[in-house]
């Protein structure tokens, strides 16, 4: 067994627990053309970058789409991702919006057990988090909730002991805050 100094960590270590590895929210304005999304995701997979969440939809102009993705990495990795995105032909603008103040939201649908003995507690938790019931069955409620990732995770933690049957999440959408003047 060799004993000595451990090798220097690689700046390309994608472990979410690596020192300096932070969550980044990147907004990409791109042309609304077939294959544009595929080229963006291909860039990530081809270089070993992970996408934690991805949302894309048309903007007010049907010729462009706004893609919001979250990923983790140190400054060097995020800089490389940004540079590579700029090189893609369909990309108009790339912004790491987590560098400034921004608003982020995610939506979740949760199917939770709602038997006679737990219905009141489930409704109380939903009310506390300002969610709403969007579907009811004899044994479950389907709940809709919108908010930042921390709020989504908190309601999941509260409902888990009662019994979550299914979760569907949109992933993060985000927008830079307007300048305060």
Residue pairs with C-beta under 8 A, 6 or more apart in sequence:
9 18
9 19
11 74
11 76
11 77
12 48
12 76
12 77
13 21
14 21
14 48
14 49
14 50
14 72
14 73
14 77
15 21
16 72
18 74
20 74
20 75
21 72
21 73
21 74
22 72
22 73
22 74
22 98
23 52
23 70
23 71
23 72
23 98
24 70
24 71
24 72
24 73
24 78
24 96
24 98
25 68
25 69
25 70
25 96
25 97
25 98
25 102
25 104
25 172
25 174
26 68
26 69
26 70
26 71
26 78
26 81
26 82
26 85
26 94
26 95
26 96
26 97
26 98
27 66
27 67
27 68
27 93
27 94
27 95
27 97
27 174
27 175
27 176
28 40
28 66
28 67
28 68
28 69
28 85
28 91
28 93
28 94
28 95
29 59
29 64
29 65
29 66
29 67
29 91
29 92
29 93
29 94
30 36
30 37
30 40
30 64
30 65
30 67
30 88
30 90
30 91
30 92
31 63
31 64
31 65
31 90
31 91
31 92
32 58
32 62
32 63
32 64
32 65
33 90
35 90
36 65
36 88
36 90
37 56
37 65
37 67
39 88
39 89
39 90
40 67
40 69
40 85
40 88
40 91
41 51
41 54
43 49
43 84
43 85
43 88
44 50
44 51
44 71
44 81
47 80
47 84
49 71
49 73
49 77
49 81
50 71
50 72
51 69
51 70
51 71
52 69
52 70
52 71
52 72
52 171
53 68
53 69
53 70
53 106
53 169
53 170
53 171
53 172
54 67
54 68
54 69
54 70
54 171
55 67
55 68
55 69
55 170
55 171
55 172
55 173
56 65
56 66
56 67
56 68
57 65
57 66
58 64
58 65
58 66
59 65
59 66
64 92
68 171
68 172
68 173
68 174
70 171
70 172
71 78
71 81
73 81
78 96
82 94
82 96
85 91
85 94
86 94
95 176
97 174
97 175
97 176
100 176
100 177
101 176
101 177
102 174
102 175
102 176
102 177
103 174
103 175
103 177
104 148
104 149
104 172
104 173
104 174
104 175
105 146
105 147
105 148
105 172
105 173
105 174
106 146
106 147
106 148
106 149
106 152
106 169
106 170
106 171
106 172
106 173
107 144
107 145
107 146
107 169
107 170
108 143
108 144
108 145
108 146
108 152
108 155
108 156
108 167
108 168
108 169
108 170
109 134
109 142
109 143
109 144
109 166
109 167
109 168
109 169
110 142
110 143
110 145
110 155
110 156
110 159
110 164
110 166
110 167
111 135
111 140
111 141
111 142
111 143
111 164
111 165
111 166
111 167
112 122
112 140
112 141
112 143
112 159
112 162
112 163
112 164
112 165
113 122
113 139
113 140
113 162
113 163
113 164
113 165
114 122
114 136
114 139
114 140
114 141
115 139
118 162
118 163
119 141
121 162
122 141
122 143
122 159
122 162
123 133
123 141
125 155
125 158
125 159
126 132
126 133
126 141
126 143
126 145
126 155
129 145
129 147
129 151
129 154
129 155
129 158
130 145
130 147
131 143
131 144
131 145
131 155
132 143
132 144
132 145
133 141
133 142
133 143
133 144
134 142
134 143
134 144
135 141
135 142
136 142
140 165
143 155
143 159
145 151
145 152
145 155
149 172
152 169
156 164
156 167
